[in-house]
Amino acid sequence: MNPILALIIANLIWGMASPIFKFALENIPPFTLAFIRFFGATLLLLPFVNFKEIKLLNLRNWIDVVVGSAFLGIFVNISFFFLGLKLSESINAPIIASGGPIFLFIFSIFFLKEKFNQRIFYGMLIALSGVLLIILMPLLTSGKGLSNFGKFEGNIFFVIATFGSVMSTIMMKNVLKKISPMLLTVLGFSFSCFGFFPLMMGEMKSWSFSQINGGGLTGIIFGVFFSSALAYYLYSYGLSKIKAQEVGVFTYIDPVIAVAIAIPLLGEVPSIEFVIGSLLVFLGILIAENRLHYHPLHRIVKYLK
């Protein structure tokens, strides 16, 4: 499969994820949903894994797998993503995650020794200003103080989730030189379950599966089959084929999909601050795109020709 197409599909799925998971979290606790999501996806992918590749990993690679993929990329990212959804609007999550490429761009220069591109950097700074407006939006609007602070806290959780994802991308890049995306995906999923399981057991004291409804089941099915098994594999595959700083650009697909799903599903209507912040994000993309020959729209058109 073309790696650009793989990354586009993965981010289309993840764009749908924030409103769908917020809908599901109205019924099922966050760590219970997270454990089922990744444990189920692990079982689903096991038959497709070549475990002989494990012998190719050295100690440094194992640290990258456990810390980078399982802890930062899944446990930290998903934990704070779900906790943020409990407090803030789902449409904020993908816009805030759009700030990830600026961190990914900087880290890839220092850690992966990839070439610095000044135009991309300036474009991403403009995009980041839009992200900051979204983050601070609850503190800039009038209304109940505690409620708005809760939304601000949720937005900060989204920032932490994004940071986990960015650091994971840097660490996973080196591991993917040794093993296949499928094996890395399954290892990350399985190790992350050790973190989610005790937290799920704590939630079981006040919640049981007898309480599950259509929303909770939707989150489980979407999480196991699409957002985890399919999207993470496609993301790892794409990451194994192109530069790390190029991967972050594909997160700009997510906000459009999230808004399209959130309006009918959750009744979340974008505010004026959200619109302005989003426009800044996309303006940054347009500025950077003069040199972004790997931009998703450019590449998919090239791929289809």
C-alpha positions in Angstrom: 0.0 0.0 0.0 1.1 3.6 -0.7 2.3 5.0 2.7 0.6 8.4 2.0 -2.8 6.6 1.5 -2.2 4.6 4.7 -1.7 7.8 6.7 -4.7 9.5 5.2 -7.0 6.5 6.1 -5.5 6.3 9.6 -6.2 10.0 10.2 -9.7 9.9 8.7 -10.4 7.2 11.3 -8.8 9.2 14.2 -10.7 12.3 13.1 -14.0 10.3 13.7 -12.6 9.1 17.0 -13.0 12.1 19.3 -16.8 12.5 18.9 -17.5 8.8 18.8 -15.4 8.1 21.9 -17.0 11.1 23.8 -20.4 9.6 22.9 -19.2 6.2 24.2 -17.7 7.7 27.4 -21.2 8.9 28.5 -21.8 5.2 29.2 -18.5 3.4 29.8 -15.6 4.5 32.0 -12.4 5.7 30.2 -9.9 3.1 31.4 -12.3 0.2 30.9 -12.9 1.3 27.3 -9.2 1.7 26.8 -8.3 -1.7 28.1 -11.0 -3.5 26.0 -10.0 -1.5 23.0 -6.4 -2.5 23.0 -6.7 -6.0 24.4 -9.3 -6.7 21.8 -7.2 -5.3 19.0 -4.2 -7.3 20.2 -6.2 -10.6 19.9 -7.4 -9.5 16.5 -3.9 -8.9 15.1 -2.0 -11.8 16.7 -2.5 -14.2 13.8 -0.8 -11.8 11.5 2.4 -11.3 13.5 5.8 -12.8 12.7 7.2 -13.2 16.2 10.6 -14.4 14.8 11.4 -10.7 14.3 11.6 -10.2 18.1 15.2 -11.6 18.1 16.2 -8.5 16.0 15.5 -6.2 18.9 18.3 -5.1 21.2 17.9 -3.5 24.7 17.6 0.0 23.3 14.9 -1.1 20.9 12.9 -2.7 23.8 13.1 0.5 25.7 11.7 2.3 22.7 8.9 -0.2 22.4 7.9 -0.2 26.0 8.4 3.5 26.7 7.8 5.0 23.3 5.1 2.9 21.8 3.3 1.4 24.8 3.7 4.0 27.5 3.9 7.4 25.6 2.1 6.5 22.4 -0.8 4.5 23.8 -1.1 4.7 27.6 -0.3 8.4 28.1 -1.9 9.5 24.8 -5.1 7.6 25.2 -5.5 8.1 29.0 -5.3 11.9 28.7 -7.3 11.9 25.4 -10.2 10.1 27.1 -9.9 12.2 30.3 -9.9 15.4 28.1 -13.1 14.2 26.3 -14.8 13.9 29.7 -14.2 17.6 30.3 -14.0 19.4 27.0 -15.6 19.5 23.6 -14.6 16.6 21.3 -13.9 19.0 18.4 -11.1 20.6 20.4 -9.1 17.3 20.5 -8.0 17.1 16.9 -7.4 20.8 16.5 -5.1 20.8 19.6 -3.5 17.6 18.2 -2.7 19.7 15.1 0.0 21.4 17.2 1.8 18.1 17.3 3.6 18.6 13.9 5.5 21.6 15.3 6.9 19.5 18.1 7.4 16.6 15.8 9.3 18.9 13.3 11.6 20.2 16.1 12.2 16.8 17.7 12.9 15.1 14.3 15.6 17.7 13.6 17.4 17.1 17.0 16.8 13.4 17.5 16.6 12.0 13.9 18.9 14.5 12.3 16.4 15.3 9.6 16.9 18.5 7.5 15.4 21.8 8.8 12.9 23.5 6.6 12.4 27.2 7.5 9.2 27.7 5.5 7.5 24.7 7.1 8.6 26.0 10.5 7.1 29.4 10.1 3.9 27.9 8.7 3.6 25.6 11.7 4.2 28.5 14.1 1.1 30.2 12.7 -0.8 26.9 13.0 0.3 26.7 16.6 -1.1 30.1 17.4 -4.5 28.8 16.3 -4.0 25.8 18.5 -3.2 28.1 21.5 -6.4 30.1 20.9 -8.4 26.8 21.1 -6.6 25.8 24.3 -7.2 29.1 26.0 -10.7 29.6 24.7 -12.5 28.6 27.9 -10.6 31.2 29.9 -11.4 33.9 27.3 -15.1 33.4 27.2 -17.7 34.5 29.7 -19.7 32.0 31.8 -19.4 29.8 34.8 -15.9 30.0 36.1 -15.6 26.4 37.3 -17.2 25.0 34.2 -14.9 26.9 31.9 -11.8 25.9 34.0 -12.9 22.3 33.6 -12.9 22.7 29.8 -9.5 24.4 30.0 -8.2 21.5 32.0 -9.6 19.1 29.4 -7.8 21.0 26.7 -4.5 20.7 28.7 -5.1 17.0 28.8 -5.3 17.0 25.0 -2.0 18.8 24.9 -0.4 16.1 27.1 -1.9 13.4 24.9 -0.4 15.1 21.9 3.0 15.3 23.5 2.9 11.6 24.2 2.0 10.9 20.6 4.8 13.1 19.3 7.5 11.6 21.5 6.3 8.1 20.6 6.6 8.9 16.9 10.3 9.8 17.3 11.1 6.7 19.3 9.1 4.3 17.0 11.0 5.5 13.9 14.2 3.7 15.0 12.4 0.5 16.0 10.7 0.3 12.6 14.1 -0.1 11.0 14.3 -3.4 12.8 10.8 -4.9 12.8 7.6 -4.8 10.9 4.8 -2.3 11.7 2.5 -5.2 12.6 4.8 -6.5 15.3 5.4 -3.1 16.7 1.7 -2.4 16.8 0.9 -5.6 18.7 3.8 -5.2 21.2 2.7 -1.6 21.9 -0.9 -2.7 22.4 -0.1 -5.6 24.6 2.3 -3.7 26.9 -0.2 -0.8 27.3 -2.8 -3.2 28.6 -0.7 -3.7 31.7 -1.2 0.0 32.5 -4.9 0.1 31.7 -5.9 -3.1 33.5 -5.4 -2.0 37.2 -7.2 1.3 36.4 -10.1 -0.6 34.8 -10.4 -2.8 38.0 -10.7 0.4 40.0 -13.5 1.5 37.8 -15.3 -1.8 38.2 -16.0 -0.9 41.8 -18.6 1.6 40.7 -19.5 0.3 37.2 -20.4 -3.1 35.6 -20.9 -4.4 32.1 -24.6 -4.8 32.9 -24.9 -1.0 32.5 -23.5 -1.0 29.0 -25.7 0.4 26.2 -25.5 1.2 22.5 -23.1 4.1 23.0 -20.6 2.0 25.0 -20.8 -0.8 22.4 -20.3 1.6 19.6 -17.1 2.8 21.3 -15.8 -0.7 21.8 -16.5 -1.8 18.2 -15.0 1.3 16.7 -12.1 1.3 19.1 -11.1 -2.4 18.6 -11.6 -2.8 14.9 -11.0 0.7 13.4 -9.3 3.2 15.7 -6.9 0.6 17.2 -6.3 -2.4 14.9 -6.6 -0.8 11.5 -5.5 2.8 12.2 -2.5 2.1 14.4 -1.2 -0.5 11.9 -1.6 1.9 9.0 0.1 4.7 10.9 3.1 2.5 11.8 3.3 1.4 8.2 3.3 5.0 6.9 5.9 6.0 9.5 8.2 3.2 8.4 8.2 4.5 4.9 8.5 8.3 5.1 10.2 10.9 7.3 8.9 11.5 10.8 8.5 15.3 10.3 6.3 14.6 7.3 3.9 12.3 9.3 2.7 15.0 11.5 1.1 16.9 8.6 -1.6 14.3 8.2 -3.1 15.2 11.6 -4.6 18.2 9.8 -7.2 15.9 8.3 -8.6 15.1 11.7 -10.4 18.3 12.7 -12.6 18.5 9.5 -13.8 14.9 10.1 -14.3 15.5 13.8 -16.6 18.6 13.3 -18.6 16.8 10.6 -19.3 13.9 13.1 -19.7 16.0 16.3 -22.4 18.3 15.1 -25.0 15.7 14.4 -23.8 13.2 17.1 -23.2 15.5 20.0 -24.7 18.8 19.0 -21.3 20.5 19.3 -21.4 23.7 17.2 -18.0 25.4 16.7 -17.7 28.8 18.4 -16.2 31.9 16.8 -13.0 31.4 18.7 -12.9 27.8 17.4 -13.4 29.0 13.8 -10.7 31.7 14.1 -8.2 29.2 15.7 -9.0 26.6 13.0 -8.4 29.2 10.2 -5.0 30.1 11.7 -4.2 26.4 11.7 -5.1 26.0 8.1 -3.4 29.3 7.1 -0.2 27.8 8.6 -0.7 24.7 6.5 -1.0 26.9 3.3 2.1 28.8 4.1 4.1 25.6 4.7 2.6 23.9 1.7 4.8 25.8 -0.8 7.5 23.4 0.2 5.3 20.5 1.6 5.4 18.3 -1.4 4.3 15.4 0.9 1.1 17.3 1.9 -1.7 14.7 1.9 -3.8 16.4 -0.8 -0.8 16.7 -3.1 0.3 13.2 -2.6 -3.1 11.5 -2.9 -3.7 13.3 -6.3 -0.2 12.1 -7.4 -1.0 8.6 -6.3 -4.3 8.5 -8.1 -2.8 9.6 -11.5 
